[in-house]
Amino acid sequence: MTATDLPAVAGLHADAREVLARMPAADDGQRALRDRFVAHLDAHPDGVLRSCRPDHVTASTVVLSPDASRVLLTLHAKAGRWFQLGGHVEPADETLVGAARREAVEESGLEVVLDPVPVHLDEHAVPFCGPGGDAHHLDVRFVAVAPEGARHAVSDESLDVRWWPVDDLPNPDLAETVALAVARVRAG
C-alpha cells in the first residue's frame, strides 16, 4: 500500500479505531490488548491492512448455533488447526464488523448477523502470513448466531468446516473466546 492508497481506507481505519476504543474490556488482559490495538492504529494509518508490518488488524467471527451449544470452526489450510472464521481486512471493507462478516460468509457460506461490539481480542504470531514470517495478527473477534437449520459450506481457504460442542473444542486456545461468545449470546 502506498501513501496515495491511504485515503481509500481512512474510513475503515477510523471505524476500527472507534470500535476498539469503545469496546468494554472483560478483564485486565483484554484492556491491555484493546489499548495496544488502539495505539497500533494511532501509529499506523495502514494498520488495518495486511501490508502493515509486522502487525496488522484482522477480523473474525465466532459463529454459534441458535442454542449456543456448538461453535462453527474452520480447519485452516495453512495452519492445519481449527479456528473461528476470519481473516484479513480488505481495502474494500467499509467497517471492521463488515470485514468480519465478509470473512464468515466467505468461509462458511452462512448469512450471519454479527453483534457489532467485539467479544474478544487476541494477538498472535502468524509465521505463514507473507514474506519474512514475522507477522502478528491483532485479531478483533465478533460473535454471531447461525440461523436455525442453516447449512454451511467449505471454502477454498479451509480443509474442513464443522460444528463443535462448545465444551469440547479441538483447539484449546479458543476456550476463552468461545466462552465469552457463549456468555454474550446467552445474556441476550
Helices and strands as residue ranges (DSSP letters): G 3-5, H 6-22, H 28-43, E 55-64, E 70-76, E 82-83, E 85-88, H 96-108, E 120-126, E 135-145, E 158-165, G 172-174, H 175-187
